[in-house]
Amino acid sequence: MEKLSCFAIVVPGLEGLLADELIELSAHDVKQEEGGVSFTASMDTLFRINLRSRCATRIVIRLSTSKALTYPELYHKVRKQLWQKYLGNGVTVEVKASCHRSKLLHSGRAEQAVIDGINASEGMQERQTGPLKQQVMLRIDDNICTISLDTSGERLDRRGYRKYSGLAPVRETIAAGILRWMDWQADEPLLAPMCGSGTFAIEAALMAEKRATNLKHDFPFAHWPSLKQKRWQRALQKAESMHSDGKPQIYATDLAAGILDQAKENAKLAGVSECIHFAKLDVREMTVPESASKAGLIVCNPPYGDRVKGDVRTLYKAIGQLFSERFGGWRMAVIVPDQGCEHALGLTVKRRMKIKHGGRWIYVLEL
């Protein structure tokens, strides 16, 4: 069976969590790199990862890695690739290039060289473009050119259920990554105060019911001329059949009724609305849910930055006091923007995880 050289792009800070997930999904030669995780996989495994990964942002196949010092040299290297396997009629190629510390520093010229090389390659001369999109990525570092083919299309964190979102919502992949980092299990009660668009609660419900995250995705590989449709349909059916009706104890609260209604609608679109108990509640009034069978996990993304007026540390102090006074035996994961907010919590931090989100570094604390 074929062995594809692949790379999974991920939010900075989640590389280790993604590496573990890829191993669970049967990837081989898994290695953390700058910006993601490299691995090898069969086509069937590539299908599985795209359908079921909760942490990856995008999966690409690395077609070639070689040295190029001139644009004509890059053009000829691109032309040698077997593009007819991936680009049929009705597909428009979009090239995205990044150039660093190399003689080829003009990304626009590099992109054009790739497009020209594809158009001149075997079997491509008569191909017609159209509404379908296929992204090709070119990365040039120290004169080494890596040509990659996108297999995911829309970013994998865009699950399709978040029709409504508040200010600076946490990405779906980050929410899933934090739940994984905390080793949350489906039989453990989960409380998501200040739930916003409901991402933590929804991702937990998807995990509890073993739902594949990207079943509704339109993957570029589904349109490749070389695709063996029976293999793809088999992988798709297997991912669909893994769904089980669990009974998770997931509680999501927010003070704003309008925001809570949006979270409910998102949960409905995700197909997990029956798994989540929603309630309008000020975080300062939060207590252990009466129906919680045992101590559980609190996951919390308090507002900070432009989302809150005044000193945000006052809110973090209140959260810390609430946790220590009312939630004995419970665990908590809380996102903080800086050390000042961490100190305001007034709690002992067991672990920290640094993640880049919304263009800034944030920290997840296990308390």
N, C-alpha and C positions, 0 to 999 in steps of 0.2 A: 504494500500500500504506500502511496506517495507520502513524502515527508516534507511539509511546508515550513519554511522559516517565517515566523510570525513575530509581531510586536504588538503589545497591548498598551495603549495610551491610557493614562490614569491621572487623576487629580494628584498633584505633588503632596506626598505624605501618606498616600494609601498604597504605595508600591508593595510593601511587605504583605499587607492584607490581600492584595490582588494576587501576588505570587502564590500564597497558600490556596486561594480559591481556584486558580488555574490548575494546580496539582490535583485538587479534588475533582476537577472536570476532565482529568486524564491528559493534560498537556505534559510534554516532556522537555528536558533540557531548560528548565525554568531558571531565569537569571534576571535579577533586578538591574536595571540600567537607568541612566538619566532620562527622566520623563516617562518611564513605564517599565514594562517587564517583557523580555524576549523569551520565546519558547518555540518549540517545534510541535507540529500537530498534523494529523491526517485531516482530510477534508471533512470527514464525519465529526471529528473533534472540533474543528473550526465552526461547524454548524452549531454544535452543542454550546460552545462558549458564547457565541453571539446571542443565542436564545436565552441562556440561563445565567450569564455573569451578572452579578449585582454591583460590582465595583468598577468594572472597566468603562472607560469613556468611548473607546473606539478600538477595533481590531484591524490591523493591516497585515498584508503579506509582503515580505521583503523579497522583491524579485531579483535584485542584484546589488552588489556593493563593489565599487571599483574606483580607481583613480582617474580623474579627468582634469586637465589643465586648460582646455580651450572649449569653447562652445561647439565647434564642429566635432571635437572628440566626444563630447557628451551626446550630441545628436546621433553619432554612429553607434554608441553603446545602447541608446534607447531603441534605435532601429532594429537591433539584433534580437530584441525580446519577442516572444510569441504572443503578440497582442490579440491575435485572432481568437485566442482561447477565452478572452475576457470581454471583448468589445464587439457586440453585434450591431446590426442596423437599428437606428432609433436611439442610440446612446451618444450623448455628448460628453466629451472628456473635459474635466476641470483639473488643471494642474496647480498645485500649491507648492511653492519652493521656499526654502530657507537656506541662506548662505552665511557661513561663518569662517573667518580666518582662512580664506581660500582665494585663489586667483579669479574664480568665477564668483564675483560679489554682487552682480546685478540680478536680482531674483526674477525680474521681468524677462530678461534675455534668456535666463536659464529655463524658465517656463516655456518660452516660445521654442527653444531647442528641443524640449521634450515633446511638445505638440507636433512639431515638424517631423521628429523621429518616429512617432507613432503613426502619423499619416503616411509615411514613406515605407513602413515596415510591411512584411509579407501579408498579403490578403486584406490590407487596410485601404488600398487606393480607391476602391469603389464603394466603400462603406458610407451610408447616409447617417447623418446625425439626427437627433430628435429630442423628445422631452425627458427621456431617462438620463440620469446623471451618474457618471463614474468618476470618482476623484482619484487622481494619481498624485503621490507625494514625492517630492525630491528634497533630500537633505544633503547639504554639502558642508562638511566639516574637515578642515585641514586638507582640502583638495580631494577628499574621499566622498564619492557620490553614492548615496543610497536611494534606490528607486523602489517605492512601495505602492501597493495597490490597496485601496480602502475596501473593506468587506462589510462595513457596518452601515454606511449611508448616514442617516440621521444619528446624532450622538446617542449612545446607549443610555445615558442618564435621562434622556427625554422619553420617558416610558409611555407617554400618551395620555396619562390620566390627569395630569395637573392642568386643568383648564383654567383654574383660578390660582393666583399666587399673590402673596402679600409683598411687603418690602423686603428685599434681600433674602428670599427663601433659601433654605439649605438645599443643595443639590440632592437628587435621589441617590446617587452613588455615594455621596458623603454620609447620608443618613444610614444607608445599608452598611457602609463600612464601619461606622461607629457602633451599630448593633453587633456587627461581627467582632469588632475589637473588644466589646464588653461580653462576648460569648453569651449573648442573650438566647434563651431557649424558649420554644413555643409554649411550654407549660409554666413559664414564669410571668406573673402579672407585670404589665408594662404601663407606665403612666407618662403621658406626654403633655405637660402643662405649657401654656402659651404656644399652642400647637400650630398657629398660623395656617398655612395651606394643608396641614395634616401629613406632611411627608414622613415623619418618623413613624406615626401610627400606621400609615398605609404600607410603608416598606416592611414593617414588622408583620402586618397581616399577610402580605404576600409571602414572606418567609415562612410563617406559621402554616399556611396552606400549601406550601411547596409549589407555588405558582411560578412558572417561568416568566421572567420580567419582560421579555421582548417578543412575545408571540405575535403582536400586531405590527411588528416592524417590517418595512419593505427593504430587504437587504439587496445590495447591488449584485451579489453572487447569484441571486435567484434569476437574473437575466443574462448570466454568462452563457455563451454558446457551448462551452465545455461542461456545463453543469449536468450531472446525472440526476434527473428529476426524481427517480425512485429513491435514491439515497437521501435527498433533501426532504422528501415527503415522509420518509421513515423517521428522520431525526425530528421533524416537526410534530409528528403524531406521538412520538415518545415523550417529548417535552410537554405536550398537552395532557397526556395521560398521567403525569406525575401529580397533578392537582388532587389534593385530598381536603375534605371538609373538616377542618380542625375547629376547636372551641377555645381560641386564645382569649385571654383576659387583657384587653387593650383599652385604655382609657385616655381620651384626648379632651383637653379643656382649653378654653380661651375666654377672655373677658368680653371681647367684641363679638356681638351676635352675628353681624354681617360676615366677619371672617370665619366664624364657626360654620355658618351655612355654606360658605365656599369649600371648606374642608370636607363637609359632608358630601357635597356634590363631587369633589375629587375622589372620595372613597367609593362613591357609587360608580363612577366611571372606571375605577380600578377593579370593580367587582367584589369589594371587600367591606361594603358598608355594614353588613350584618356582623362583622367581626369586631367592630369598634364601638365603644360606648362614648358618645359625645356629650359634653355638658358645658354650659356657660358658667364660668367660674373665675374669680380673681385668684391669681396664684397665691396670694397671701391667705386665702381661705381654704386652701387645699388640705385635704386630710386623706388618710388611707381609705380607698374605696371599700364600702361595706361588703361588696361581693368578692373582693380579692381573697383568694384561698390561702395565700401565704405572702411573706415579704417578697418584693419584686424589685424591678429596676425603674428608675426615673431617668428619662432622657430630656434634656432641656436646652433650648437655644434661645436664651433671653435676648431681647432687643438691645442693640448697642449702635454706636455711630449715629448715622442720620435717622435711624428708626426711633430714637428716644431723645427727649429734651431733658436738660439738667444733668446731674451727676448720676451716671448709670450705676456707679458703685453702691448707691443706696439700695437699688433693686437687688444686686448680688448679695448684699449683706442680709437682706430680708429672706432671700432664698436659702442662704446658709443657715440662718436661725431656724427657719421652717423645717428644713431637712433634719437638723439635729434634735429638734424638739418633738416632731410628730412622726418621724419615719424610722424608728429604731429597727435595725435588721435589714433595711432596704439598702440597695446600691444606687448610686447616681452617676450619670455622665452629663457633664455640663460644658457648653462651649463658652470660652472667655476670649475677649479680644486682646487682653494685655495682662501684665502682672498685677496692676492695681486692682482689677476686678477679681483676680484670683485671691489676693490678700483680703479683699472685702468679704469673700465667702466665709472666711474664718474657720475653714475645715482642713483636715489633714488630707493631702493629695497622695493617692497611692501610685498613680501613673499619669503621664502626660503624652499626648500625641499632637504633633504639629502638622497642620493641614493648610494648604493655600486655597482660599475661597473668596470669590468676588474680588480678586486682585490683591488680597492682603493675606498675611499669615494669621491664622487663628489657632487656638489651643483647645484640645478636648481633655478634660480632667476626669479621671475616675476617682470618686470619693467614697 
